[in-house]
Amino acid sequence: MTTTDGRATRWAQHNADRRQELVEATLRAIRKHGSAVGMDDIAASASTSKTVFYRHFGDRNGLYEAVVESVHAFIRGNLDSPLSSGLAPGELVAALADAYLSVVEADVEIYRFVTTRPGDSPDPVLGITNRIGDEVAAAFAGWLTDAGLDPSPANTWGHGVTGFVWAVADRWILTDLRRPRADIVAFVAQLFEPAFAAQTPTASPAPAAPAAPAPPSAPTTTTHPAPTA
């Protein structure tokens, strides 16, 4: 039983390693041929046949989803530093924008491949933006709490900022990165930093003044009837 389990484990690991090799070959082919690369060029990049790809991924959609998963893991790894740095919200937004846009800038064709989903593949953006939005929201909540502010807006702010940065990246790609990345990051910071800087703790209502003590009551005088003769 142990021998069988060991073989199964090794075989599963072999398959996982081979899938990763094929994904990396696909990324090389995308960089070389562009986001519209065909399966023939992808297979050539891996020095194998399309049949091998279909055996491991089922079809092109399955390969696409594996590439998206790999790219998302890479993006998330690049965001670790800003998310764990304890930055104030305005600085965190600028750092996240810079980290994400640097990935886009370095691999434009891969970004285009990932954001152009084939057929019925799941939305490639929704999953990662939800995860990162949750983490940004947690960072905002911590800052708000430490600053004596109501943390209730953190979830809205976190997911809103994440979606905003993703939309900015999409637009930047459409303009062929015409503006330098540093300019785009500065524009993002220019929008958000004043909003965060304007947050002030909500003043607690002043405690009510203690009621003044009641004045002492006057002594009661008892009148006794005069004695009769």
C-alpha positions, -999 to 999 in steps of 0.1 A, spaced: 0 0 0 28 24 9 47 16 -24 15 22 -44 9 55 -26 45 65 -31 43 59 -69 10 78 -71 26 107 -53 56 107 -76 34 104 -107 12 133 -95 43 154 -89 57 145 -123 24 156 -139 24 189 -120 60 196 -130 53 188 -166 23 211 -166 44 239 -152 70 233 -179 43 235 -206 29 267 -190 64 283 -191 68 273 -227 35 289 -234 46 322 -218 78 321 -239 57 317 -271 34 345 -261 64 368 -256 78 358 -289 47 357 -311 22 380 -293 -10 374 -274 -28 359 -305 -2 330 -306 -15 298 -320 -11 263 -306 14 253 -333 38 280 -321 31 271 -285 39 234 -291 71 244 -310 82 265 -280 79 234 -258 96 211 -284 66 188 -283 32 183 -300 -2 199 -295 -14 164 -284 8 166 -253 -8 200 -244 -43 186 -249 -34 156 -227 -24 178 -198 -49 207 -202 -78 192 -222 -81 220 -247 -69 256 -253 -93 269 -227 -77 246 -201 -42 259 -211 -55 295 -209 -68 289 -173 -34 274 -163 -15 304 -177 -39 328 -159 -33 309 -126 5 312 -131 4 348 -140 -19 356 -110 5 339 -86 33 360 -101 13 392 -97 3 384 -62 39 377 -53 49 412 -65 23 428 -42 36 411 -10 60 439 -2 36 468 -3 8 448 14 30 438 43 49 471 47 24 489 71 22 519 48 -4 546 53 -33 542 28 -22 569 3 13 554 2 -1 519 -1 -22 528 -31 7 543 -49 29 513 -40 3 488 -52 -2 508 -85 35 509 -91 40 472 -84 11 461 -106 19 484 -135 56 473 -134 44 437 -141 21 449 -169 49 470 -184 74 441 -184 50 416 -201 25 435 -222 17 406 -245 11 382 -216 -12 408 -200 -32 410 -232 -33 372 -235 -46 369 -199 -73 396 -203 -86 382 -236 -104 351 -224 -115 324 -249 -150 309 -251 -166 302 -217 -135 306 -196 -140 323 -162 -133 360 -159 -95 361 -154 -97 394 -134 -125 387 -110 -107 360 -89 -75 379 -83 -90 413 -78 -114 398 -51 -84 383 -32 -62 414 -34 -92 436 -26 -98 417 6 -61 421 16 -61 458 8 -93 462 28 -77 445 57 -47 469 55 -71 499 54 -91 485 84 -60 482 105 -50 518 96 -84 532 104 -86 514 137 -51 525 147 -60 561 138 -91 560 160 -114 560 129 -144 539 120 -132 509 100 -165 504 83 -154 520 50 -123 497 46 -140 470 25 -155 495 1 -122 514 -2 -101 483 -6 -121 468 -34 -127 502 -50 -90 510 -51 -81 475 -65 -107 478 -93 -95 513 -100 -58 503 -104 -69 474 -127 -90 497 -148 -60 522 -151 -38 493 -162 -63 483 -189 -64 519 -202 -27 523 -201 -23 492 -223 -48 506 -248 -27 537 -251 4 516 -257 20 528 -225 23 563 -239 27 579 -205 56 567 -183 47 544 -155 59 570 -129 34 595 -143 5 571 -140 14 562 -104 17 598 -95 -17 605 -110 -32 577 -90 -16 590 -58 -27 625 -66 -63 613 -65 -63 591 -34 -37 606 -10 -57 638 -2 -88 618 5 -70 596 30 -52 625 46 -85 643 52 -98 615 74 -100 626 110 -112 608 141 -148 612 149 -150 634 181 -166 616 210 -196 635 225 -185 654 256 -197 637 288 -227 653 303 -220 677 333 -230 662 366 -263 675 379 -260 701 406 -269 688 441 -303 698 453 -302 726 480 -308 713 515 -344 715 526 -354 740 554 -360 725 588 -396 719 596 -410 739 626 -436 721 646 -461 745 663 -474 732 697 -508 744 711 -505 768 740 -514 752 774 -548 760 788 -551 777 822 
